[in-house]
């Protein structure tokens, strides 16, 4: 069984290009996580939803999406691990 996620039009074209440009600018883990936190606090959908949509539509490279998603997932996993140790 195949599931398809149809997020719809999340942004207009200029906003999409601006977000993709921001994703490309951030290189360090700290920059990525800081941007994610700001973005998620100001938007209805979390950043990972947009990254997945961009990846599906081939708006960003697999390498860029991987860098961002792995960084965000590693942060979440470390937060979960810290809570388990308490």
SVG drawing of the C-alpha trace seen along z (x, -y; Angstrom):
<svg xmlns="http://www.w3.org/2000/svg" viewBox="-3 -36 32 38">
<polyline fill="none" stroke="black" stroke-width="0.4" points="0.0,0.0 1.3,-3.4 0.5,-6.5 0.8,-10.0 1.1,-13.2 -0.5,-16.1 0.5,-19.2 -0.9,-21.6 0.4,-25.1 2.2,-26.0 3.8,-29.2 3.7,-31.4 6.6,-31.1 8.6,-34.0 8.3,-32.7 9.3,-29.2 12.4,-30.5 13.3,-32.6 13.0,-29.6 15.1,-27.4 17.7,-30.2 17.7,-30.3 18.1,-26.5 21.1,-26.7 22.8,-29.5 22.8,-27.7 25.9,-25.4 26.6,-24.7 24.5,-22.6 23.9,-25.6 22.6,-27.7 20.3,-25.0 18.9,-24.3 18.5,-28.0 16.6,-28.6 14.4,-25.5 13.4,-26.8 12.6,-30.3 10.7,-28.9 8.6,-26.5 7.7,-29.1 6.3,-31.4 4.6,-28.9 1.7,-26.6 3.6,-23.7 7.1,-22.6 10.1,-23.0 10.5,-19.3 7.1,-19.3 8.4,-22.0 11.7,-20.3 9.9,-17.0 7.6,-18.9 10.6,-20.6 12.4,-17.2 9.3,-15.6 9.0,-18.5 12.8,-18.4 13.1,-22.0 16.1,-21.1 18.8,-18.4 18.7,-15.2 22.0,-16.2 20.6,-19.4 17.5,-17.8 19.5,-15.0 21.8,-17.5 18.9,-19.4 16.7,-16.4 19.6,-14.5 20.6,-17.5 17.0,-18.0 16.4,-14.3 19.7,-14.0 18.7,-17.0 15.3,-15.4 17.0,-12.0 19.4,-13.7 16.6,-15.5 14.7,-12.2 17.8,-10.5 18.3,-13.2 14.8,-12.8 15.2,-9.1 18.3,-9.6 16.4,-11.8"/>
</svg>
